[in-house]
Structure formats: structure tokens, C-alpha cells
Amino acid sequence: MTATPPLSSATRALEQLLAGFAEGHIAFGTLMRGLTLYPGWRTLSDGAGGVLTRETPEGTWLDLFLTESRAQQRLAQVAQDRALRDVAISGDVLANLDEGLAGVHVHPGQDLEVVIERRDEARLWAQSALVEAMLVQGRPLDLGMLREWRGWVVLLRQDANGQRQLTLTTDADGRPLAAVFTAEDCCDAFVARVPEGMRGDLVRQRMMGAQLFSQLVYLPVHGAAFNPAGPVPGRAYDKGWLEDVVRFAAVVN
């Protein structure tokens, strides 16, 4: 009998995340970030290179397994009327969930089983995770995605003249920065730091990146602070970086 290889630290961490979500201790967004950025997913393939989805009365499902041994266990349970195998798959797939899918099933029929039915919400959280990784974690920047993504969140406040202004924060030197968020929980964390009496004036707005960055370069700010209050790591970029994002569009178009 072949010994099961030891689990990597990333696999163990995601097992804890799955268990915590099943027990109600982990938020859906936190789970989706972990699933999206996990490097070791396995799924079943039809042997011709295509990912095998599973049909049920409830719809079509994408099955994911944390390890090769879990995928092999599933293969042993499937009636094989055709050549099937397990293959590696990137968590990036969650950022592009097909409209025809009912959702994602992690470990169907096994322990740590989790069913993700909120396809559209899951896709948005997965996209947030990829954008956050680009901004902070060293993932290669895809300026096209930053511009085309429609999930950016900003906070607007109405000024004395009735005009809505973007909410600002400051850097360590006191210079003004536009506050920009990649997800609702990051916006929530920032609002929690605003004095309670001032929160009622804040209005959330989702924006497409092209519109957002084009506006940011004309604001009298030093740059932009992405997720300055957590819960994910934040990072500030100066005005020159924002101009690079806008300039990228001019080159492409």
C-alpha cells in the first residue's frame, strides 16, 4: 500500500478553514479567499483534458478536492463507464464560474464536505481574492483586470454644497489618500473606525476600475490606500502608480 504523503501547511490551513466554515466560525468571504488562492486543487477529468462536471437534479456541479488522494478516493466511488483521472486545477477557476453551474462541491461524500451554491457571490469574492493578491501578495499585476473589474468599493460623503466626495484617509506622513476597498468586509472594517455619529453620511458605491482610476488621478490626493483597515493586508500606491493604470488603457486602446 502506498503511503499517503504528508499534508502541506497550505493544505492543513485550508482544512481548518473548511471546518471553521462548516461550524459557522468562518465568514463566506474568508472561505472564498482561501479556496481561490489555494495552489493544490484536484478535480476529475474525462481523460481528454476537459474538467468533468457532475449532474444532479439540483444542477451541474464542479467538484474540488484538496489532495490527490481525496480525488483518487472519489474516483474509486464513481462508476467508470469512461476513462477518468484526476488533474490539477487552479483556484483561479472560482473567479470565472460558468453561468451554467449550480455551484461548487468541495469533497463530495467525504469529511470536510462544503457545498457552495451562491455562484455569483462566490465568483465576486474569488475575483476580490485575486485582486488583493495582485495588490499585496506579489501576484503579477494584471492592469487590464484592475481596470475591467466591476467589484471596487468606495465610500462617498456629501459635503456642505450637496456634492458627494470620495472618503479619504492618510498615510504615515499625513498625506491624503483615497480609501478604496476590494470587498464589503474591507469596507466594513473602515466604517467601524469612523466615529459613530459620522457613519450615517457615508454611502457605498461599486465602481468599474476604468471609471475609478480615471477619477483618482484627478483628485488632489497623494495616491490611494487599498483596504487601509483590513481584514486583509492593505497597501498604498502613489499617484504615479494610478497614472500607470490609466496610461495602460491608452496604450491598449
C-alpha positions in Angstrom: 0.0 0.0 0.0 1.3 3.4 -1.0 1.8 5.7 2.0 -0.3 9.0 1.9 2.1 11.9 1.6 2.1 14.4 4.4 -0.1 17.4 4.1 1.4 20.8 3.2 1.0 23.7 5.5 -1.3 25.3 2.9 -3.5 22.2 2.8 -3.7 22.0 6.6 -4.7 25.7 6.8 -7.4 25.2 4.2 -8.7 22.1 6.1 -9.1 24.3 9.2 -10.8 26.9 7.1 -13.3 24.4 5.7 -14.0 23.0 9.2 -14.5 26.5 10.6 -16.9 27.5 7.8 -18.9 24.3 8.3 -19.2 25.1 12.0 -20.2 28.7 11.3 -17.0 30.3 12.6 -15.6 31.4 9.3 -17.3 34.0 7.0 -18.1 33.1 3.4 -15.7 35.8 2.1 -12.9 34.4 4.1 -13.6 30.9 2.9 -13.7 32.0 -0.8 -10.3 33.9 -0.4 -8.7 30.7 0.9 -10.3 28.5 -1.8 -9.3 30.8 -4.6 -5.7 31.2 -3.6 -5.1 27.5 -2.7 -2.4 26.1 -5.1 -3.1 22.4 -4.9 -6.6 21.7 -6.0 -7.5 18.4 -7.8 -10.6 17.7 -9.8 -11.8 14.9 -12.1 -11.2 14.9 -15.8 -12.7 13.0 -18.7 -9.2 12.0 -19.9 -9.3 14.3 -22.9 -8.2 17.3 -20.9 -11.6 18.6 -20.0 -12.8 19.2 -16.5 -15.6 16.8 -15.6 -18.7 18.4 -14.0 -21.3 16.4 -12.1 -25.0 16.4 -13.0 -27.6 16.2 -10.2 -31.3 17.1 -10.0 -30.3 20.4 -8.5 -28.0 21.3 -11.4 -24.4 21.0 -12.6 -21.5 21.0 -10.1 -17.8 21.4 -10.1 -16.1 19.1 -7.7 -12.9 20.1 -6.0 -10.5 18.1 -3.8 -7.7 19.3 -1.6 -5.3 16.5 -2.4 -4.7 13.8 -5.0 -5.5 11.1 -2.5 -9.0 12.6 -1.9 -9.6 12.8 -5.7 -8.5 9.2 -6.1 -10.9 8.2 -3.3 -13.7 9.8 -5.3 -12.6 8.1 -8.5 -12.9 4.8 -6.8 -16.5 5.6 -5.9 -17.5 6.7 -9.4 -18.9 4.2 -11.9 -16.3 4.4 -14.6 -18.0 3.9 -18.0 -15.3 6.0 -19.5 -11.6 6.8 -18.7 -11.4 9.2 -15.8 -8.5 10.6 -14.0 -7.7 13.4 -11.5 -5.9 16.5 -12.6 -4.5 19.7 -11.0 -6.6 22.8 -11.3 -6.1 26.4 -10.1 -8.3 28.1 -7.6 -8.5 30.9 -10.2 -11.3 28.9 -11.8 -13.6 30.2 -9.0 -13.2 33.7 -10.3 -14.8 32.6 -13.6 -17.6 30.2 -12.6 -19.7 29.3 -15.5 -23.3 30.6 -15.6 -24.4 27.0 -16.2 -23.1 25.8 -12.8 -25.2 25.4 -9.8 -22.1 25.8 -7.7 -19.0 24.1 -6.3 -18.8 21.0 -4.2 -15.7 20.5 -2.1 -15.1 16.9 -1.1 -18.4 15.4 -2.1 -19.2 12.4 0.1 -16.2 12.9 2.3 -15.3 14.6 5.5 -14.8 18.4 5.3 -17.5 18.5 2.7 -18.7 22.0 1.8 -21.3 23.0 -0.8 -21.1 26.5 -2.3 -24.4 27.4 -4.0 -24.1 31.1 -4.2 -22.3 31.1 -7.5 -22.5 34.8 -8.4 -21.4 35.8 -4.9 -18.7 33.2 -4.8 -17.3 34.5 -8.1 -17.2 38.1 -6.9 -15.4 37.0 -3.7 -12.9 35.0 -5.8 -12.2 37.9 -8.0 -11.6 40.0 -4.9 -9.1 37.5 -3.7 -7.2 37.7 -7.0 -7.2 41.5 -7.0 -6.0 41.5 -3.3 -3.2 39.1 -4.2 -2.1 41.4 -7.0 -2.1 44.5 -4.8 -0.3 43.0 -1.8 0.9 39.4 -2.1 3.2 39.6 -5.1 0.9 38.1 -7.7 1.8 39.5 -11.1 -0.2 42.7 -11.8 -2.9 42.4 -14.5 -3.6 46.0 -15.1 -6.3 45.0 -17.6 -8.2 43.1 -14.9 -7.8 46.0 -12.4 -9.4 48.3 -14.9 -12.1 46.0 -16.1 -13.2 44.6 -12.7 -16.5 45.9 -11.5 -16.1 45.0 -7.9 -14.3 48.0 -6.5 -16.0 49.6 -3.5 -15.7 53.3 -2.4 -17.3 55.4 0.3 -18.9 58.7 -0.6 -19.8 61.5 1.8 -22.0 64.5 1.0 -20.2 67.9 1.5 -21.7 71.2 2.6 -22.6 72.0 -1.0 -24.5 68.8 -1.5 -21.8 67.2 -3.6 -20.6 63.7 -3.0 -16.9 63.4 -2.3 -14.8 60.3 -2.0 -13.8 59.4 1.6 -10.1 59.9 2.3 -7.6 58.5 4.7 -3.9 59.5 5.3 -0.5 57.8 5.2 2.1 57.8 7.9 3.2 61.3 6.9 -0.3 62.7 7.0 -0.7 62.9 3.2 -4.2 62.4 1.9 -5.1 59.1 0.2 -8.3 57.9 -1.4 -9.7 55.0 0.5 -10.5 52.1 -1.9 -11.8 48.6 -1.0 -11.8 45.3 -2.7 -14.7 43.7 -0.8 -17.5 44.6 1.6 -15.8 43.3 4.7 -12.8 45.6 4.0 -15.3 48.5 3.7 -17.0 47.4 6.9 -13.7 47.4 8.8 -13.0 51.0 7.7 -16.5 52.2 8.6 -16.1 50.7 12.0 -13.2 53.1 12.6 -15.3 56.2 11.6 -17.0 58.0 14.6 -20.5 56.6 15.0 -22.1 60.0 14.5 -20.5 60.4 11.1 -21.3 56.9 9.7 -24.8 57.9 8.6 -23.4 60.3 5.9 -21.5 57.5 4.2 -22.8 55.9 1.0 -21.2 52.8 -0.5 -20.7 52.6 -4.3 -19.4 49.9 -6.5 -17.3 51.0 -9.5 -15.7 49.6 -12.5 -11.9 50.0 -12.4 -11.7 52.2 -15.6 -14.0 54.8 -14.0 -12.4 54.5 -10.6 -8.8 55.0 -11.7 -9.7 57.8 -14.1 -11.3 59.7 -11.3 -8.5 59.0 -8.8 -5.8 60.6 -10.9 -7.6 63.9 -10.9 -8.2 64.1 -7.2 -6.0 66.3 -5.0 -4.5 63.2 -3.2 -1.1 61.7 -2.9 -2.4 58.3 -4.0 -4.8 55.6 -2.9 -4.9 53.3 0.1 -6.4 49.9 -0.7 -8.1 48.2 2.3 -6.5 50.5 4.8 -8.4 49.0 7.8 -8.1 45.2 6.9 -9.2 42.5 7.4 -6.9 41.6 4.6 -3.4 43.2 4.3 -3.6 46.7 2.8 -1.3 48.7 0.6 -1.0 52.3 -0.5 0.1 53.3 -4.0 1.1 56.8 -5.1 -0.4 59.0 -7.8 2.3 57.8 -10.3 1.1 54.2 -10.0 -2.5 55.3 -10.5 -1.5 57.1 -13.6 0.3 54.0 -14.9 -3.0 52.1 -14.7 -4.8 54.8 -16.7 -1.9 55.0 -19.1 -2.2 51.3 -19.7 -5.7 51.7 -21.1 -4.4 54.4 -23.5 -1.7 52.1 -24.8 -4.1 49.1 -25.2 -6.8 51.1 -26.9 
